[in-house]
Amino acid sequence: MPPDRLHIELALEGLPGDAVLEFEMLAGVAGRSVAALLEEVFPPDEADRMEVEESFDLRLNPDLPEIYGEFLAVVQQYRAGLCSLLVSATTGLDLSPTDLVDDLVAPGAPGSLPVLSLSLTARYDALDYARAQSYDAGEPDLLHWLLVCAVMYFIDKHESPLPAQESLDQCPPLAGAVEDILSRKLVEIGDGPAAATITPEGRRFIGELLAETEQLIDSYDLFKDVCWDEESGQALFGTGLGEDLRVEVFIADSIDPVRAVFLLRLYDGSLDLLVDGWPQAAGDNDLFNALLMPVVDRSVTESELLEEIIEQGMDLLEAQQDRVREENIYRRASRSALAEGCQGLSSN
């Protein structure tokens, strides 16, 4: 007879080995698939999730609610199409969502419940997600634009030479980016092996990207650290304990999140660690998937709550800008009054 209760043990790749989600399923599990079990453990409805949390034995592990929250965040990303979710048994066998739980249950110790142990792994692919969502950074060819920007970044910031011909031969997309840079006269070749200098046209190209990035920072940096206070119904910004909601806000404002995230990663120097081997790294999509990870590995906020947070954030940002304008007006008026006073003294 199949068990009517189970002891569930779930592990999540990326969490410490002792951060295991352990609890009991009180309902029958016969005939239930892996997918159905996960849907019951991490239901979409908040009230249903609270029922699951009420079953936790906090005497066994007082951190279970926090561990559950880590799992839930990944499952919500999976539901939103931000990642794939791999499930495996303790034996290492990869499971299908349709596999039945009955076949995976192991007998427990004498006098204890049967045990179901599963391991979950999230897999992210930002470029695949971008293609699926038609996020192209507003460019005819997303990967080409990413490469052009990366090459220009290394030449400008690190005075790197153009990639050697061997690297270009091994990576046709990189060769195409370099050819485009030269044909648009963004860079000119100087003395020495592939020495490169940014031209005035290249400076304009970089300056436009920099101005766009600074506008993103001025308008949206407020949302990189947001907590929601249920009791007051207020969003708290800059506490150091909040979530980064910028990608969700970009999407809500019809800003291509791939372009925005990439520009911000260029700005914060995320590429600097690759300065010694960037031509080889640029030929691997893993580089851009890593840079664009915030596009997919992010929070998933309920739409009405997100709208409220955006409204409160924009109100706060407008108030801050008003204060800056008033301070600037006051400083200009003070300087003008001081200048007039000095002129009066000199005339006397």
C-alpha positions as a printed Julia matrix, in Angstrom:
348×3 Matrix{Float64}:
  0.0     0.0     0.0
  1.43    3.38   -0.94
  2.18    5.68    1.99
 -0.39    8.28    3.0
  2.3    10.51    4.5
  5.85   11.26    3.49
  8.89   12.93    4.94
 10.07   15.3     2.2
 13.71   16.38    1.86
 14.49   18.94   -0.86
 17.95   20.29   -1.69
 18.62   23.27   -3.97
 21.86   23.73   -5.88
 23.61   26.85   -4.65
 22.42   26.6    -1.06
 24.67   25.25    1.72
 24.52   21.5     2.18
 22.7    21.82    5.49
 20.01   24.13    4.04
 17.62   21.28    3.31
 13.88   21.84    3.21
 12.4    19.11    5.41
  8.72   18.66    6.24
  5.9    16.15    6.14
  3.21   15.78    3.51
  0.04   14.89    5.34
 -2.06   14.11    2.28
 -1.91   10.91    0.21
  0.71   10.89   -2.53
 -0.2     7.78   -4.49
 -0.17    8.42   -8.23
  1.17   11.94   -7.85
  3.79   13.12  -10.36
  6.94   15.03   -9.48
  5.47   18.15  -11.12
  2.22   17.83   -9.15
  4.15   17.37   -5.91
  6.2    20.52   -6.5
  3.04   22.42   -7.39
  1.54   21.37   -4.08
  4.68   22.2    -2.09
  5.1    25.6    -3.81
  1.57   26.65   -4.78
  1.02   29.93   -6.66
 -1.5    31.17   -4.09
 -0.05   32.83   -1.0
 -2.71   31.46    1.34
 -1.9    27.93    0.18
  1.8    28.56    0.75
  1.08   29.67    4.3
 -0.58   26.3     4.93
  2.57   24.56    3.73
  4.73   26.69    6.05
  2.46   25.91    8.99
  3.46   22.26    8.62
  7.14   23.04    9.25
  8.67   21.74   12.45
 10.59   24.82   13.59
 11.99   22.89   16.53
 13.79   20.71   14.0
 15.1    23.73   12.08
 14.04   27.31   12.87
 15.44   28.42    9.48
 12.88   26.45    7.46
 10.79   29.53    6.49
 13.89   31.26    5.09
 14.96   28.09    3.26
 11.44   27.74    1.86
 11.67   31.32    0.59
 14.86   30.48   -1.35
 13.16   27.51   -3.01
 10.01   29.5    -3.72
 11.97   32.25   -5.47
 13.46   29.71   -7.89
 10.09   28.04   -8.53
  8.54   31.44   -9.27
 11.35   32.15  -11.73
 10.62   28.81  -13.38
  6.92   29.62  -13.65
  7.8    32.98  -15.21
  9.97   31.29  -17.83
 13.2    32.77  -16.47
 14.93   29.44  -15.97
 14.61   25.73  -16.5
 14.26   23.53  -13.43
 16.03   20.19  -13.25
 14.91   17.66  -10.67
 17.0    14.67   -9.67
 16.77   11.87   -7.15
 19.39   11.2    -4.48
 20.85    8.56   -6.8
 21.7    11.34   -9.27
 19.06   10.17  -11.73
 17.5    13.08  -13.64
 13.74   12.98  -13.39
 10.93   13.9   -15.73
  8.06   16.06  -14.4
  5.74   13.15  -15.21
  7.66   10.6   -13.11
  5.58    9.27  -10.24
  6.5     9.96   -6.64
  5.6     6.37   -5.69
  8.67    5.11   -7.57
 11.04    7.46   -5.74
 10.05    6.88   -2.14
 12.58    5.13    0.12
 11.71    3.38    3.36
 12.5     5.41    6.45
 14.13    4.22    9.64
 12.05    1.84   11.74
  9.06    3.68   13.16
  9.52    6.71   10.87
  7.85    7.88    7.67
  8.99    6.88    4.2
 11.35    9.48    2.71
 11.29   11.3    -0.59
 14.56   13.11   -1.31
 14.89   15.33   -4.36
 17.43   17.86   -5.57
 16.46   20.94   -7.61
 18.76   22.83   -9.97
 17.91   26.06  -11.76
 19.5    26.64  -15.17
 19.6    30.17  -16.6
 20.25   31.22  -20.2
 19.83   34.96  -20.62
 20.44   34.94  -24.38
 17.84   32.22  -24.96
 15.38   34.15  -22.81
 16.1    37.33  -24.76
 15.37   35.54  -28.03
 12.16   34.05  -26.64
 10.96   37.46  -25.45
 12.21   39.35  -28.55
 14.58   41.46  -26.46
 17.19   42.61  -28.96
 18.51   45.8   -27.3
 16.88   47.73  -30.13
 19.6    46.52  -32.48
 19.42   44.49  -35.73
 21.71   41.82  -34.24
 21.93   41.57  -30.45
 25.11   39.47  -30.22
 26.87   41.7   -32.76
 26.0    44.82  -30.74
 27.19   43.19  -27.5
 30.51   42.33  -29.14
 30.98   45.81  -30.63
 30.37   47.41  -27.24
 32.72   44.97  -25.5
 35.55   45.56  -27.99
 35.13   49.33  -27.71
 35.11   49.03  -23.9
 38.46   47.22  -23.75
 40.11   49.51  -26.29
 38.88   52.62  -24.49
 39.25   51.72  -20.82
 42.22   49.34  -20.95
 43.94   50.55  -24.14
 43.78   47.0   -25.45
 44.95   46.3   -28.99
 42.58   44.84  -31.52
 42.29   41.05  -31.22
 44.98   39.05  -32.98
 44.11   37.52  -36.32
 44.18   34.06  -34.75
 41.39   35.07  -32.35
 39.38   36.57  -35.2
 39.79   33.42  -37.29
 38.5    31.32  -34.39
 35.49   33.56  -33.73
 33.7    34.85  -36.84
 31.23   36.95  -34.77
 34.16   38.76  -33.11
 35.77   39.26  -36.53
 32.51   40.75  -37.76
 32.38   43.15  -34.8
 35.96   44.33  -35.41
 35.27   44.77  -39.12
 32.19   46.85  -38.3
 34.15   49.02  -35.85
 36.79   49.74  -38.45
 34.32   50.36  -41.27
 32.4    52.86  -39.11
 35.72   54.52  -38.23
 35.11   54.16  -34.5
 38.73   53.11  -34.14
 41.83   53.74  -36.21
 44.86   51.51  -36.44
 48.1    53.02  -35.18
 51.7    51.86  -35.01
 52.46   48.46  -33.6
 50.66   45.13  -33.87
 46.96   45.92  -34.1
 47.35   49.06  -31.97
 44.03   50.91  -31.81
 42.97   54.45  -30.98
 39.43   55.68  -30.4
 38.47   58.24  -33.07
 36.18   61.27  -32.52
 33.38   59.19  -34.04
 34.2    56.44  -31.56
 34.08   58.99  -28.74
 30.61   59.99  -29.85
 29.54   56.33  -29.88
 30.87   55.8   -26.34
 29.49   59.12  -25.13
 25.98   58.28  -26.3
 26.08   54.93  -24.5
 27.46   56.6   -21.37
 24.73   59.25  -21.4
 22.1    56.53  -21.82
 23.57   54.58  -18.91
 23.67   57.6   -16.61
 20.03   58.32  -17.45
 19.17   54.75  -16.43
 21.05   55.22  -13.16
 19.38   58.55  -12.4
 15.9    57.23  -13.17
 16.01   53.66  -11.84
 18.8    53.18   -9.28
 16.22   53.84   -6.58
 14.71   50.43   -7.36
 17.87   48.38   -6.83
 17.1    47.96   -3.12
 13.39   47.72   -2.27
 11.55   46.24    0.71
  7.76   46.14    0.97
  6.28   46.83    4.41
  2.98   44.98    4.58
  1.78   46.8     7.71
  2.22   50.33    6.38
  1.67   49.51    2.72
  4.86   51.4     1.94
  7.9    50.6    -0.15
 11.18   51.12    1.68
 14.12   52.12   -0.49
 17.85   51.81    0.2
 17.65   49.81    3.42
 20.4    47.41    2.38
 17.98   44.52    2.93
 15.75   44.8    -0.12
 15.46   43.18   -3.54
 16.72   44.54   -6.83
 13.58   45.28   -8.86
 15.24   47.28  -11.63
 14.73   44.68  -14.37
 11.03   44.37  -13.54
 10.7    48.17  -13.57
 12.56   48.39  -16.9
 10.08   45.94  -18.42
  7.12   47.79  -16.9
  8.44   51.0   -18.5
  8.94   49.3   -21.89
 12.73   49.52  -21.63
 14.6    46.59  -23.16
 16.06   44.88  -20.05
 18.91   43.25  -21.99
 20.2    46.6   -23.24
 19.74   48.27  -19.86
 21.44   45.51  -17.86
 24.35   45.25  -20.29
 25.01   48.99  -20.2
 24.9    48.98  -16.4
 27.32   46.04  -16.26
 29.72   47.89  -18.55
 29.43   50.93  -16.29
 30.18   49.02  -13.09
 33.32   47.41  -14.54
 32.03   43.84  -14.66
 34.19   43.16  -17.74
 37.42   44.26  -16.09
 38.29   40.8   -14.75
 38.6    39.57  -18.34
 41.05   42.2   -19.53
 43.85   39.66  -20.11
 41.91   37.13  -22.16
 38.82   38.92  -23.42
 39.22   38.04  -27.16
 38.98   34.34  -26.28
 36.14   34.88  -23.8
 34.18   37.02  -26.27
 33.76   34.03  -28.55
 31.79   32.17  -25.87
 28.16   32.98  -25.17
 28.84   32.12  -21.54
 30.45   35.55  -21.18
 27.32   37.42  -22.18
 25.03   35.01  -20.34
 27.01   35.8   -17.18
 26.86   39.55  -17.78
 23.14   39.41  -18.5
 22.31   37.11  -15.58
 20.28   39.83  -13.75
 17.8    39.71  -16.64
 16.75   36.19  -15.62
 18.01   35.56  -12.08
 15.77   38.12  -10.45
 12.69   38.64   -8.35
  9.19   38.0    -9.67
  6.79   40.54   -8.17
  3.01   40.38   -8.38
  1.89   42.94  -10.96
 -0.36   45.05   -8.72
  2.3    45.25   -6.02
  4.94   46.19   -8.6
  2.72   48.99   -9.91
  2.32   50.36   -6.38
  6.07   50.18   -5.73
  6.82   51.96   -9.01
  4.3    54.7    -8.23
  5.75   55.29   -4.76
  9.29   55.2    -6.11
  8.57   57.7    -8.87
  6.88   60.02   -6.36
  9.95   59.84   -4.14
 12.28   60.39   -7.08
 10.28   63.44   -8.2
 10.4    64.87   -4.67
 14.18   64.36   -4.57
 14.58   66.07   -7.94
 12.41   68.98   -6.74
 14.66   69.39   -3.7
 17.76   69.41   -5.9
 16.21   72.04   -8.18
 15.27   74.21   -5.2
 18.77   73.89   -3.75
 20.29   74.85   -7.11
 18.0    77.89   -7.36
 18.95   78.92   -3.81
 22.67   78.54   -4.54
 22.41   80.57   -7.74
 20.45   83.29   -5.93
 23.04   83.33   -3.12
 25.91   83.64   -5.57
 24.1    86.44   -7.42
 23.44   88.32   -4.17
 27.08   87.87   -3.12
 28.3    89.15   -6.49
 26.07   92.2    -6.25
 27.33   92.88   -2.74
 30.93   92.66   -3.88
 30.25   95.06   -6.75
 28.68   97.51   -4.3
 31.74   97.35   -2.07
 34.12   97.88   -4.97
 32.14  100.9    -6.23
 32.44  102.47   -2.79
